[in-house]
Amino acid sequence: MKARIYQPAKTAMQSGRAKTRLWLLEFDAAAARFVEPLMGWTGATGTLSQITLKFESKELAIAYAEKHGIEFDVEEPQERKLARRAYSDNYAYNRVR
């Protein structure tokens, strides 16, 4: 049973950083997924891949995994580049396209 600990990136559909401050612990799939022959749905034998645990900090997530003997990988978030611009810069004559 292996898990990954990460901080989710913001989605492309939002301008704010909602739901990106928490750290998540997600379990990897134990076995390969299969296609159910009657309906064609995708299925799996294990249910741990459906569980997502949320933590306030990376240290709390790591402590939880170590306490329960869960093997884990930590993915550090990438630094965001903040481009501060004025609205009028969109219509400037010398703007970079």
C-alpha positions as CSV (number, residue, x, y, z in Angstrom):
1,M,0.0,0.0,0.0
2,K,1.7,3.2,-1.2
3,A,0.4,6.7,-1.1
4,R,1.4,10.1,-2.4
5,I,1.3,13.4,-0.4
6,Y,0.8,16.6,-2.4
7,Q,-0.7,20.0,-2.5
8,P,-3.2,20.3,-5.4
9,A,-2.7,22.9,-8.1
10,K,-5.5,25.4,-8.9
11,T,-7.7,24.3,-11.7
12,A,-7.8,26.2,-15.0
13,M,-11.5,27.1,-14.5
14,Q,-10.9,29.3,-11.4
15,S,-9.0,32.5,-10.9
16,G,-8.5,32.1,-7.1
17,R,-6.6,29.6,-5.1
18,A,-9.5,27.9,-3.4
19,K,-8.9,24.3,-2.3
20,T,-5.1,24.6,-2.9
21,R,-3.9,25.3,0.7
22,L,-4.6,21.8,2.1
23,W,-2.3,18.8,1.7
24,L,-3.8,15.6,0.3
25,L,-2.8,11.9,1.0
26,E,-4.1,9.6,-1.8
27,F,-3.5,5.9,-2.1
28,D,-2.3,4.4,-5.3
29,A,-4.3,1.7,-7.0
30,A,-3.5,-1.7,-5.7
31,A,-4.3,-3.5,-9.0
32,A,-5.0,-2.6,-12.6
33,R,-8.4,-1.4,-13.5
34,F,-10.6,-3.5,-15.6
35,V,-13.6,-3.0,-17.9
36,E,-16.8,-4.6,-16.7
37,P,-18.1,-6.7,-19.6
38,L,-21.9,-6.1,-19.3
39,M,-22.0,-2.3,-19.0
40,G,-18.5,-1.3,-20.0
41,W,-17.8,0.6,-16.8
42,T,-14.3,0.8,-15.4
43,G,-13.9,-1.1,-12.2
44,A,-11.2,-1.9,-9.6
45,T,-10.8,-4.6,-6.9
46,G,-9.5,-2.3,-4.2
47,T,-11.3,0.6,-2.5
48,L,-8.3,2.4,-1.1
49,S,-7.9,4.4,-4.3
50,Q,-11.2,6.1,-3.6
51,I,-9.9,7.6,-0.3
52,T,-8.4,11.1,0.0
53,L,-7.3,12.4,3.4
54,K,-6.9,16.1,3.9
55,F,-4.3,17.7,6.2
56,E,-3.5,21.3,7.2
57,S,0.2,20.9,6.6
58,K,2.7,18.6,5.0
59,E,4.2,17.6,8.3
60,L,0.8,16.4,9.6
61,A,0.3,14.2,6.5
62,I,3.8,12.7,6.8
63,A,3.3,12.0,10.6
64,Y,0.0,10.3,9.8
65,A,1.6,8.1,7.1
66,E,4.5,7.2,9.4
67,K,2.2,6.4,12.4
68,H,0.1,4.0,10.3
69,G,3.0,2.4,8.4
70,I,2.0,3.8,5.0
71,E,4.8,4.0,2.4
72,F,4.6,7.4,0.8
73,D,6.1,9.9,-1.7
74,V,6.0,13.6,-1.2
75,E,5.5,15.9,-4.2
76,E,6.5,19.5,-3.5
77,P,4.4,22.2,-5.2
78,Q,5.9,24.3,-7.9
79,E,6.4,28.0,-7.2
80,R,3.8,30.2,-8.9
81,K,5.0,33.1,-11.0
82,L,2.9,36.2,-10.2
83,A,2.6,38.5,-13.1
84,R,1.2,41.8,-11.7
85,R,-0.2,43.9,-14.5
86,A,-2.8,46.6,-14.9
87,Y,-5.9,46.0,-17.0
88,S,-4.8,48.7,-19.4
89,D,-1.6,46.8,-20.2
90,N,-3.9,44.4,-22.3
91,Y,-4.4,47.3,-24.7
92,A,-0.9,48.9,-24.7
93,Y,0.6,49.7,-28.0
94,N,4.0,48.0,-27.2
95,R,2.7,44.9,-25.4
96,V,4.3,41.5,-26.0
97,R,2.0,39.1,-27.8
